[in-house]
Structures are given as C-alpha cells and as structure tokens.
Amino acid sequence: MMINKRTARLATTVAAAGLAAAALGGAGAADAAKLPGGHKAKQVPGGSVSIRLFDESYTVQRPVTNVPTSREVFVSGKVRVNTGGDVKGGTITTGYLIGCQLNFGAGAGGGAGIESDLDLSALATGDSPLSPPAATDDTGANASFSLGPGTAKFVPVIRTSIDDTAVNSFNFTGSTGGVAYSQERFGVDGCAGFAQARALVNVQVSGGDAKANVTLYGKPFSIG
C-alpha cells in the first residue's frame, strides 16, 4: 500500500524533532481502548538500544460490508528509540502482527500452520540476527488483506514508496529516533474465527563492524 503524504510528512517531522506528538482523531477515537505499550533495553555490540512504545490505543469498528468474517481496526501509538555508546542511528520498522485463530502469548508464534511475512519464532526472542521485516506494498489501498484460519501477517504502519520502491521503515541518525502514528486502519477479510493483533517494533543498528536487531512486542488484543 502507498502511504499518504500526510504520514510521509509525519516521518520527516519525527526525523527533525526526535518524536512527533500524534493526537488521536478520526472515526471512533472517543471509544479507543488504551494499551500498556512496552519497553525494552538491550546491550548490543558497541553500545545499547532502548525502545519504548507508548500512548498506544486501538478501536475496533464494524466493517462497512457487515460481513462476519471481516474486521476493521484503527491503531494509534508512538515509538521512541534511544541508542548509546558507539551506536548512532538505525532503522525502525513498526507495525502489527495480525493473526486469525492464533495465540500471541509468550513465544509469539512459530508454531505449525502459521504463515507469515517474517520469522515469528526468531523475532520473538528480540535477539534475532534477521533483517527487519521486508518492505511490502501488497496490503492494498486501505491496508486491507485476506487472512485465513491459522495464518498471521505483519502489517507495517509506514507504507510509502520512493522511486517505485516500497518503504516500510524509517531511518534516523544520532542517538534518538521515533515514529508516531494516529488512526491507522487495517482491514481483515476471510477470518472465520477469533482474530488478534499485537504491535511489533524492530530496530536495526550498527556498532563498529557488527549489526544487531532488537524487537519489542506490544500486548495482544482482540479485534473480534
């Protein structure tokens, strides 16, 4: 999906200010359910990385189609990343793991029958040597996608295109970076059972000759 110019400008503002304030707005904001967010700090080669997810909330809406197998959810939140030591700058990929009839408890997946755009079992530890989730622009104009029983999908918050190349991450320099998003919509079709989602923030940094990935998961929540 192509992200709109408003969100692209927001990412630019975050780069300049470290973190942009995102006010909740749009449809259903008054009924938004708050989430606790999360925090993770880790020592990496050459320094440290700290990730904080806060002001996170979600609103489940009745789909326009009124089809039982469809879901619609709006999410808002802020991510702040701090680095220390020789680690300066990095890449932030943030979005949501959305699953149909999956358990997003401890372990975060990796079981039989799970199909995903990233290795959930490796990322679940937060110590994965993998690169951040690959950029994709296949979520459709309104971040709508099909999700059958036993499947999961990572849906990025940043969805834009530069020179016809999909971009789902945000690069920052210095010791502080962040992303703020407000009322980002995800539409899910084809899920005949219980559907659940949870935030995922992946930060890739370099220190000396080594690269490291640190992953933070938010609290799972039901989307119907």
N, C-alpha and C positions, 0 to 999 in steps of 0.2 A: 504494500500500500504506500502511496505517496503521502507524506505528512504535509499538512497545510502550512502556509507561510507563517501563520501565527506561531506554531510550535517551533518552526525553524528559527524564527527570530528569538524565541524564548531561549533556545540553546545558546545562541550568540550572547544574549544578555547574561546568562549564567557564566559563560566564559569570562566576561568582563568583571562581573561583580562577585564571583565565587558561588553565590546562591541567590536565585530569584525567588521572591515571595509569590506564591500562587494562591489566589483566593478561590474558594470553592464557588462554583457558579454553574448555571445551566440547569437542565431539567433534573428534578428530583434531588437537588442539593440539600433541601431542608430535611430530607429523610435519610441523609447519608449516615451510614454506620461507621463508627470510628474503629480503627485497628491500632494495635500497640506498636507497630513498626518493629524496629530491632537495631542492634548494634553489634559490630564485630571488629575486633582489633587483632592484628597478626603481625608477627615479625617475619620479614621477607629478606632475601639477600640484599644487603646494603642499607637496610632501614626498616621501616614499618608502614603499615597501611591500616587506616581506621575508616570503617563505613558506618554511616548512620542513616536509617530510614525512619522518617518521622512525618507527622501530620498526614498519615495515611488513612484513607476512608474509601468506602465503596457504596454504590447504590444499585440495587437490582431493580430493573424496570420490566414491565410486561411488554414482550415484543409486539411490534405493530401487527405482525402476522397472526398473533394469538394462537400459535401452534405449540402444543405441549412439549415438543422436542427441541424448541428454540429457547435461547436465553439471551438476555441483554443486560450488560453491567457497565456502569461508569466508575472509573477509579481516579483517585487523586492522591498525590503524595509528594514528598521532597526527599532528595538524596544528597547527603554531604559526604565528601571523601577528603581525608587528610592524610598526607604522607610525611614521613620523617626520615632523617639520615640522608643518605645519598639518593634516595628515591624522589625524583621530581617529575611530576606529571604522570599521566597514564590515560587509559581508555576505560570509560564507563559504559556498560551495557545494562539497561534496566528494562524490566517488563514483567509479565505474569505467566506462570505456568498454569494452564487451564486443562483440567482432566475430566473425563466422563467416567464415573464409577471407579475412581482411583482413590487410594489412601495417601494423602500428602503428609503423613505423620513423620516421625523420626526415620531418617533414611531417604526420604524424599523421592522414592520411586526406585527404578532399576529392576522391577520385578518382571516376570514373564508376561507377555502380551502387551507391554507398554510400547507405544510408538511415539517418538518424539523427535523434535528438530535438534536436540542436544543430548549428550550422555548424562542422564539424570543421576545415575549411580556414582559417576566420577565427580560431578559437580556438587553432590550432596555433602561431601566432606569439607568443602571450601578450600581444599588443598590441591585441586585438580591442576595438572600441567597443561590442560587443554587450553586452546584459544577461546576467547569469548564466543558465545553463540553466533553462528554465521549470519551475515546480513541476508534478509529476505524481504521481498516486496510482494509476496503471494497472499497477503491477508485481505486483499480486496479494498475497495474504495472506502468502506466504513469499518475496517478491521473485522470483517465477518468471515467465518470459516466453518467447515463441517468437522464434527468431532464425534466419531462413533464410540460405542462402549469399549472400555479398556484402552482408550487412546489418550494421549496428552500432547499439548502443543505449547511451545514458548511463543508468546506474542509480545514483541518489543513495544515500548512506549514511543521511542524515537523511530519514526518511519518516514524517511525522506529519500531523495535521490539527488546525486551530484554527478553531472556528466553521464547520465543514464546508468549510473551505478547505485544500487541500493545501499543505503547507510542506516544502520540501526544502533550506532554507538556514538559516543561523544568524547572527544579528546580534550584534555586540559593540560596546562603547563603550570609549573610552580608547585606549591605544596597543598593547594586547596582546589577542589572542583566540585561541581554539583549539577543536579538536574531537578527541575520542578515541573510537575505535570498536573493538569486540572481537568476533570471530567472527560478523560479519555475513554472512548466507547469500544467495547468488544462485543461482537455478536456471535453466538454459538448456535449452530444448526445441527440437527441429527442426533442429539444426545437424548436417548430414551430413558436414561436413569439419572442417578444423583450426579450433579456436576459441582466441581470445587475448583478454587483458584488460590494461588499464593504468589506474592511478589518474589522476584529474583533480581538481585543486583550483583553483577560480576565486574570486578575491577582488575585490569591487567596493567602491571607496572614493570619497569626495568630498573635494576640496580647493578651497576657495574656491567659484567658480562652476562648476567642472569635475568631471566624473566619469571614473573610469578603471577598467579591468578588467585584472587581472594573472592569468595562468593558468600553473600548474605541472603538468607531466606526470610520472608515475612511469615506472619501467621496465616495458616489456611483459613478460608472462609467459603461458605456455601453460596452458590449462585443459582440454587434451585434444583 
